[in-house]
Amino acid sequence: MPAKLTKTTIDRAQLKDADYFIWDSELKGFGIKIAKGGRKSYVCKYRVGSGRTAPTRRMTIGAHGSPWTVEQARTEARKILGRAANGEDPAKEKQDQRKQLTVAQLCDLYLEHGIGAKKASTVATDLGRIERHIKPLLGKKKVPSVTRADVRRFLQDVANGKTSADIKTGLRGRAIVRGGKGTATRTIGLLGGIFSYAQDCGLIEVNPVRGVKRFADRKGERYLSKQELVALGKAFHDGLERGLNPLAIAVLKLLVFTGARKGEIETLKWSAVDFDNGYLKLADSKTGQKAIPLNASALEVLKNHPRLHDSPFVFPAHRGDGNYEGTPKVWRIIRSIAGLEDVRLHDLRHSFASVAISEGASLPMVGALLGHKDAATTQRYAHLHDDPLKDAAESVGSSISASLINGE
């Protein structure tokens, strides 16, 4: 039975496999859309003209929550319905206004309404790419005027470092924006999603990003050899001798021994460390809840690591109540000591997978170790099976050759 929309009704609305609407019994045409991703948005439905054959419009008022309470949204819906009753078409007027949006304004709308169920860390990455690449190069252009040629030029400009910058972030922080082909390709992926959102909103008919050939994203193809791992181990020792921060060295060792992501280790809390069963039990990660098995080397790092400042974090910040965030700075020094200038922090995760495969682990097992939800993500390591196969083929060939030539 339809009922008056209230905050309680909306808060208790269950998510379903598809979007659905709950309509208000008091004000006809006023309702809320419950998106399958969890977003709840107030809407108003009305007819343009009179009679049952008049076309229906549905207009989004705003997202449930600040600033839109159910009563504020109901008041706005009454205004919209009143204008429609006077022969106006508020939804079309709003759409016409949005067609004059700049790319910068579209990006802001996307961040407010189009991100769906993206995790906060992913949204933060998106925001960085928007502010540092998309807005500086395309922000002033009108959304409908962006062409495929503009997107190709944007791709090339980011790859060539046109948006390079050294940005101060807070009291002590800085962000070094370098651009490059990998950054260009991943930013184009985000731009395509933003223009897909524009399509969904009726702002454009064709996504200008579609069909633009991107650079091959070679991320994940750098793995440390056994000799490089030896050099890295020596660099850890030398780094401590030189007075580098032991917290950062411990973080780096755990990244090597577990294949975890930097953020998962830097934000690690003692409550998530299960020494008895040998696991890190993370309540949240990029892929949700996650259990990371700890080998003997990882356990040794944690057992030898002191609890500092009564902090819940394994690696607390030097100032304040947060976690330590200085690993990248120390990593740049460590990789220089080890002669591994081209190795990124994330390559330690890839190297963990490489060693696992070389030791006989299957791709599904590697995916489980790394916490991949999608098997396709693990497929980037498929070619690493080649080396063990080649060793086996060489062994078989040698045996056959010995039998054929020597009769052994």
N, C-alpha and C positions, 0 to 999 in steps of 0.2 A: 504493500500500500504506500502511495506517495505520502510524504510527510514534509513538514517545514524543515528546511535545511538549517542545521545548527552546527556549532563548532564540534560538539560531541559526535554528531552523526558523521561529520567529515573525517574527524580523527580516527573513528572506528572503521571507516570504509576499508574493506580488504582489497588487496591487489589481486588481479586476475591475469590470465594469459593474454588478454587483449585490453585495449582502452575501453572504458565504458563511462556512462553519464548517470548522475543522480539529479533528478529534477525536483525543484521546489514546489510544494503543493499550494503555497500561499501566493506566489508571484509567477504566473504562467510565462515560460520562456527563460526563467532564471535557473541555473543549475551549476554543477561542478563536474569537470572531467577528471576521472581517475586514470592516469596513464599507467600502463603495465610496468613502467620503470619506477613508479612511485610518486611522480609529480602530480599535484592536485591543483587544477586551475579553474577559476570561476569563468563561466561563459554565459552568454545571452543569445537566445534564438528568437528570430522575428521574421515576419513576411514582408517583402518589398511590394507594397500595393495591397489591394483588398481581394478577398475571395480565396478559395482553396487552391486555385491554380497559380496564385502568385508565388514567385520563387522564395525559397527560405534562405536566410543568411544566419550564420553562427559566428559570433564575435567573442574573442577572448578578452576578458576584463583584466585578469592578472592572477598571479599565483597565490594560493592559500597561504596565509601567514603575513607577516609585516611587509608592506603596509595594508594589505587587503584582508580585513576581517570579514566574516560572513555578512555583517550588517552594512559595512561600507560597500561591499560588492553588490548587495541587494539594492542599495541606494543608486549605485552607478547603473545597474540593470534597469531600474525605473526610468532613468534619464534616457537611456538608449531606446527603450520601448516607446517612450513619449516622442522622441524624435522620429522613430519609424512610423508612429501613428500620424505624424504630420507630413508624411510623404518623403522623409529623408532616408538615406541609406548609410548609416554610420560605418558599417563594416567596409563598404566600398570606398568611402572617403578615407578611412584609415589605411586601406590597402594602397590607394593612390598616393597618400603621403609617404608611405614606406617605400614606394618605388623611387622616391627621390633620396633615399638613404645613401649615405656614403658607406664605403667598405668599413671604415672605422666604427660607424654607428651599428652596422650589421654585426660586427664582431662583438660589440657590447651586448646586443640583443641575444646573440648566440650564447654568450657566457651566462646570461640571465635566464634564458628559456630553453636553449637547445642542447645542453650538455647531457641531459638524461641522467643515467645512473653512473656516470663517470666518477671514479674515486677522486678524492681531494688532491692527491699527489699528481694525478693525470691532468686535472684542471689547472693546477699550478704550472705544469709544463706547458700546457696550451696557452696560458696567459703570457708566459715568457715569450713564446714564439709569436704571439699576436703583437705584443708591445714592442718587441725588438726587431721583428722582420716584416710582418704583414702591414701594420699601421704605417711605419715609416715609408714603405715603398708603394702601397696601394691605398692607404687610408683615406685620401682625399677624393678618390674616384667614385662616381655614382655607381651603385651596384649594377643597374642594368647595362651600363656602358662598358663593363669589364669584358674583354674579349680573350680568346684563347692566346692570341699574340701577346697580350698583356701578361698572361700567366706564364708563358714561355720566357718572357723577358724577366719576370720576377724570379723564376727558377734560376736563371743564369746569374742574375745580380746577387742573389744570396750565395750561390756557389762561388762566385768570384770575390766574396767578402765585402760587398758594398755596404752591408749593415754592421760591419765590424765595429766594436766599441768596447771601452773599458768603463764599466758603470759602477759607481759607488752605491752599495746597498746597505744602508744603516751606518752605525758608528764605525765598525771595523771591516765590514764586508765589502766585497766587490764581485762583480760578474763580468767575466771576459767573454765577449761575444765575437766569435771568429767566423761564423758562416761555414762555407764548405759544401761539398756535394751531398754528404750525408744529411746535414742540417737542412739543405734545400729540399731534398726529397721528402724528409719527414714533415717539413713545414707545408709543402704542397699537399701532403695527405690531409693535414688539418684544414687547409684552405678549401679542399674539396668537400670536407664535411660541413664547413660553414656555408658554402654555396648550396649544398644539398638542403640545409636548413632553410635557406632563402627560397629554394624551389618549393619546399613544403608550405612555406608561408604565402606562396603565390607571388613572390616578388620578381622572380625570373622564370622563364620557361626552360632554358637550357643552362646546364652547369658548365661554365667556361673552363673548368679544370679537367673535365672529362676528355680523354683523348690526348692529353699532354704527356709526352714521353718523359719519364723521370730518369735520373741517374740511377744506376744500379746501387742499391744501398748495401754496402759491403760490411755493415756492422756485424760483429760476431765472428769474423773470419780470422781473428788474431788469437793464436793460442801459444802459450809458453811451452817451449821444449824442455826436456829434462835438464839440459845444460843451463837454460835460462832460469829454471826454478832453483837450481843450485846457486846461481848468481843472485837471485832474489833473496834467498835465505841468508847469504853472506851480507847483502845490503841491509837486511833487518838488524843483524848483529852490529855492523859498522854504524848504522844510524843511531842505535842506542849508545854506542861508544861516543858518538859526536854530540849527544845530548838531545836528540830528537824526542818528541813527546811520546812516552811509553804507551799512552792510551791509544794514539793513532797506530803505533806498531802492533798493538794487540788487536785492534780492529782489522788491520790489514791481514794479519795471520788468520783470523777467523774467516775473512773473505776467501782466502786461499783454501782453507781446510773444509769449508762448508759449501762453497758455491752460492752463498746467500747474496742478496742485494745489499749495497752500501747502507741504504736507509733501514733495512731490517736489522743490521748489526749496530749501527750508530744509535738507534732508538731502543735497543734491547733493554728490557727490564729484568732484574733478578728474579721476579716472580714468574717469568717465562722460562727460566732455566731449570730443567728437570734433570738434576745430576743422577738420580737413582736409575732412571730409564735411559738416560743419554739422549735427550731431545731438547730443542728449543721449541716451545709451544706458543706460537705467535697468535694473539687474538685477532690481529689484522695484518694484512700485507697487500701488495699490489693485486694479488689474486684471492684475497679473503683470508680466512683462518688457515693456518699452515703449521705443520710440524716438520722441523728440520732435524734429521738425525745427526748426532755428534759422534765423530770418530774419536779415537784416543788422543790424537794431537789437539783437536778442538777442545776436548774436555780438559786437557792439561793447561791450555791457555786460560780457560775460565777459572779453573781451580787455583791457579797461581796469581790470578788477578784480584787485587784488594777491593773491598767495598769502600768507596770514598764518600766523605761528607754526608753520610747517612742518606744518600740519594737512592731513589728507586731504580735509577738507571745504572746499568753496568758501566757505561762510559758517560759520566756526568760532565756538564759544562764547567769550565773554570769559574764562571760567574753566573749567578742566577740559578734557577731550579730546573733548567732544561737539560738536554743531552749534548754531548760533544759533537761538533760539526766541522772540525778542522782536518779531517782525513785527507781530502783532496790536496791540500797544501803540502802535507807531509809526504803524500804519495809522489808528488812531482820531484821531491828531493830523493826519495828512495829509488825511483826508477832511473834517475840520473846516475846515482851511485852504481846501480846494477847494469847500466848501459842499455836500458830498455825504454828509450825516449818515446817510442811509438806505441807503447802499451798503455791503454786506458784502464781505469779502475774496474770497469765492467768486464774487461778482458780476463780478469781473474776468475770470474764466474764461468766464462767460456772455457778457460783452461781446466777448471775442475771437471767440466763435462768431457773435455778431450781426454783427460787422464782416465776417467771412469770408463769411457768407451775402449780405450787402449787396454784396460784391464779386463775387458770382456763384458761390460754392462750393456744390456740391450737399450734401444732407444726409449721404450716405455719406462724402463727403470731409471734412465737418465732424466726423463721428464718428471718422474715422481720425485727424484732427488732435488730437482730444481724448482719443483712446485708449479710446473706448467699445467694450466687447465686445458689448453688446446694442444692436441698432439702435433698439429702443423707447426707450432712454435719449436718443437724439438727436432723437426726435420732438418733444420739448418745444420745439424751435426751428423746427418746421415752419411756424408762423404767421408767422415772420419773412420767409418768401418773399412774403408779401402786398405789402410795400412795393415791391420791384422789379417785381412784376406790375402794381401800380397805376401805376407810372411808365411801364411799357410801354403799358398800356391808355390812359393819358393822351396819350402820344405818338401812338398810332394814331388815337385820337379826334380829336386836333388836325388830323392829316393828312386824315382823311376829311371833317371839318368844312370845312377850307379848300377841298377839292375841290367839296363840295356848294354852299357859299355863294359862293365866289369863282371857282369854275371853274378853280382852279389845279391 
